[in-house]
């Protein structure tokens, strides 16, 4: 049986890397966002958290609260989300029951915070 031949020329296409995506309105590229996401995913939560004792006077309370919130948020792998979580207790309609469940994102941090308080 004779071998078939094709009279059409064979075209070889050279594959190149696609061009990078254009920057967004803020000048960030998808590569930069992916890089920042990798860095964020490597952030670790602190092993322990030390909370300072409650102040003796009301005038010292606000400074004590902010100082400890910075310690707690700084101990989190997601500082900004942790600060939002902490702000929940300042809401007018908050109850102990509503604060009971810190959710899966902050369960370990919640336990460490309660264990670190004097």
HUQUIBEL-V283467 format. One record per backbone hydrogen bond with DSSP energy under -1.0 kcal/mol. CO is the residue of the C=O (numbers start at 0). NH is the residue of the N-H. E is the energy in kcal/mol with one decimal. If there is no record, write none. Layout:
co=CO nh=NH e=E
co=CO nh=NH e=E
This chain:
co=23 nh=26 e=-1.9
co=27 nh=23 e=-2.8
co=28 nh=32 e=-2.2
co=29 nh=33 e=-2.7
co=30 nh=34 e=-2.3
co=31 nh=35 e=-2.6
co=32 nh=36 e=-2.2
co=33 nh=37 e=-2.0
co=34 nh=38 e=-1.9
co=35 nh=39 e=-2.5
co=36 nh=40 e=-2.4
co=39 nh=42 e=-1.5
co=57 nh=60 e=-1.2
co=59 nh=63 e=-2.1
co=60 nh=64 e=-3.1
co=61 nh=65 e=-2.5
co=62 nh=66 e=-2.3
co=63 nh=67 e=-2.4
co=64 nh=68 e=-2.4
co=65 nh=69 e=-2.2
co=66 nh=70 e=-1.7
co=67 nh=71 e=-2.7
co=68 nh=72 e=-3.1
co=69 nh=73 e=-2.5
co=72 nh=75 e=-1.1
co=74 nh=45 e=-2.9
co=77 nh=81 e=-2.4
co=78 nh=82 e=-2.2
co=79 nh=83 e=-1.8
co=80 nh=84 e=-2.2
co=81 nh=85 e=-2.6
co=82 nh=86 e=-2.0
co=85 nh=88 e=-1.2
co=86 nh=89 e=-1.7
co=87 nh=90 e=-1.3
co=90 nh=93 e=-1.3
co=94 nh=98 e=-1.3
co=105 nh=109 e=-2.8
co=106 nh=110 e=-2.2
co=107 nh=111 e=-2.6
co=108 nh=112 e=-2.4
co=109 nh=113 e=-2.2
co=110 nh=114 e=-2.1
co=111 nh=115 e=-1.6
co=115 nh=50 e=-1.7
